[in-house]
């Protein structure tokens, strides 16, 4: 799956003349659009309207179109699969991009992936390697710190417990350990628990708002 610009030209119905992707989207009937979630985001399920159309001569090639329900903004993907797959599977794969972007965002914000001033490949490679190693270390700690609880305990709406320790929270605690603030350890842990409880409350609110009026599943 490859994200492409709206000016990308594709062939449909074995036509000889390529057509712009945004022109294809404009010609689709209302029945061609289906609502699917591309996965859970920071504020709940990410619902969009999706449409797809066969392109080229290969029956496994598609132009996948995503439409924002609020703004009407369009995004386009060229897709190929070794076997026939349903639209929901293509949507799922398109949503995986969120996890990649989230990883880069975490690396930049938590371990300074983009905080470098280097002019050659070797020094850049060393900086990026150490940054990703630090992120992997924090991620492993966060995974080990997650308690085993029933499935309902992880449900973003039903759970009343604070969120589990996250990478930013673990980094915050480690900084406090190596550079002790002017507060006691008990006070520091109390604030950590307070933050995570309020983050859990905010997450429940976001998920309820996103889920209101959306199709189940």
Order of alpha helices (4+ residues) and beta strands (2+ residues): beta-beta-beta-alpha-beta-beta-beta-beta-alpha-alpha-alpha-alpha-alpha
